[in-house]
């Protein structure tokens, strides 16, 4: 099972896991694309950039307003006829699924990842 499958399955992933380099590669790509997305003033362009971040085609019936942020993106799926208002932030290493016809208000945070409570293991992902 690769690191991405382990993230979706749950459980602790130590910060010393050598596969983190694969995750950081995608995170760095997402940071660059997010800057481009948030500089856009065009909903169609935002949809196209978000499609690249998520690795899925966002339906033309879906609207996402900038600013929008995600730390990873590849573990988020967004359905049809979705509206995501300004200032939303998704931390999706644990996976986020937004079904069809969902409306998300401004400044909403969706977080599907955590860190262990034990201080000696805090930098790991849980």
C-alpha positions as CSV (number, residue, x, y, z in Angstrom):
1,X,0.0,0.0,0.0
2,X,1.5,3.4,-1.0
3,X,1.5,6.4,1.2
4,X,-1.6,7.9,-0.5
5,X,-3.6,4.7,0.1
6,X,-2.4,4.6,3.7
7,X,-3.6,8.3,4.2
8,X,-7.0,7.4,2.9
9,X,-7.2,4.2,5.1
10,X,-6.4,6.1,8.3
11,X,-3.8,5.4,11.0
12,X,-0.6,7.0,11.9
13,X,2.0,7.8,9.2
14,X,5.3,8.6,10.8
15,X,7.0,11.9,9.8
16,X,10.1,9.7,9.2
17,X,8.4,7.7,6.4
18,X,10.6,8.1,3.3
19,X,7.4,8.2,1.1
20,X,6.7,11.7,2.4
21,X,8.9,13.1,-0.4
22,X,6.1,12.0,-2.8
23,X,3.5,13.9,-0.8
24,X,5.7,17.1,-0.6
25,X,6.1,17.0,-4.4
26,X,2.4,17.2,-4.9
27,X,2.0,19.8,-2.1
28,X,4.6,22.1,-3.8
29,X,2.7,21.8,-7.1
30,X,-0.5,22.6,-5.3
31,X,1.0,25.7,-3.7
32,X,2.0,27.0,-7.1
33,X,-1.3,26.2,-8.8
34,X,-3.2,27.7,-5.8
35,X,-1.4,31.0,-6.2
36,X,-2.5,31.1,-9.9
37,X,-6.1,30.1,-9.0
38,X,-6.3,32.9,-6.4
39,X,-4.9,35.5,-8.8
40,X,-7.7,34.7,-11.3
41,X,-10.7,36.8,-11.7
42,X,-12.5,34.4,-13.9
43,X,-14.7,31.5,-12.7
44,X,-14.0,29.3,-15.8
45,X,-10.3,29.7,-15.3
46,X,-10.6,28.9,-11.5
47,X,-12.5,25.8,-12.5
48,X,-9.7,24.8,-14.9
49,X,-6.9,25.4,-12.4
50,X,-8.9,23.6,-9.7
51,X,-9.4,20.6,-12.0
52,X,-5.6,20.4,-12.4
53,X,-5.1,20.6,-8.6
54,X,-7.6,17.9,-7.9
55,X,-6.7,15.7,-10.8
56,X,-10.3,15.5,-12.0
57,X,-12.4,17.6,-14.3
58,X,-14.7,20.0,-12.5
59,X,-18.1,20.1,-14.1
60,X,-19.1,23.4,-15.7
61,X,-22.2,23.5,-13.4
62,X,-19.8,23.8,-10.4
63,X,-18.6,27.2,-9.2
64,X,-15.7,27.9,-6.8
65,X,-15.0,31.4,-5.8
66,X,-11.5,32.6,-4.9
67,X,-9.8,32.7,-2.6
68,X,-9.7,29.0,-2.2
69,X,-7.0,26.9,-0.6
70,X,-6.1,23.2,-0.3
71,X,-3.0,21.7,1.1
72,X,-3.0,18.6,-1.3
73,X,-6.0,18.5,-3.5
74,X,-5.6,15.0,-5.0
75,X,-7.8,13.5,-2.3
76,X,-10.8,15.8,-3.0
77,X,-13.7,15.0,-5.3
78,X,-16.3,17.6,-6.2
79,X,-19.6,16.7,-7.9
80,X,-21.9,18.6,-10.2
81,X,-23.9,21.7,-9.5
82,X,-21.7,22.6,-6.4
83,X,-21.1,26.1,-5.2
84,X,-18.1,26.9,-2.9
85,X,-18.1,30.4,-1.7
86,X,-15.1,32.7,-1.0
87,X,-12.4,31.9,1.5
88,X,-12.8,28.1,1.8
89,X,-9.9,25.9,2.8
90,X,-9.7,22.1,2.4
91,X,-7.1,19.9,4.2
92,X,-7.8,16.7,2.3
93,X,-5.0,14.2,3.1
94,X,-7.7,12.0,4.7
95,X,-10.1,12.5,1.7
96,X,-13.0,14.9,1.0
97,X,-16.0,14.0,-1.1
98,X,-18.5,16.7,-2.0
99,X,-21.5,15.2,-3.7
100,X,-23.8,16.8,-6.3
101,X,-25.9,19.9,-5.5
102,X,-23.9,20.9,-2.4
103,X,-23.6,24.6,-1.3
104,X,-20.7,25.6,0.9
105,X,-20.7,29.0,2.6
106,X,-17.9,31.4,2.9
107,X,-14.8,30.7,5.1
108,X,-15.7,27.0,5.6
109,X,-12.8,24.8,6.6
110,X,-13.0,21.0,5.8
111,X,-10.2,19.1,7.6
112,X,-9.8,15.4,7.3
113,X,-6.4,15.0,8.8
114,X,-4.9,15.3,12.3
115,X,-1.7,14.8,14.3
116,X,-1.3,12.4,17.2
117,X,-1.9,13.8,20.7
118,X,1.3,12.3,22.1
119,X,4.0,15.0,21.9
120,X,6.7,12.5,21.0
121,X,4.8,11.6,17.9
122,X,3.1,14.9,17.1
123,X,4.8,15.5,13.8
124,X,3.3,12.4,12.3
125,X,0.0,12.3,10.5
126,X,-3.0,10.6,12.0
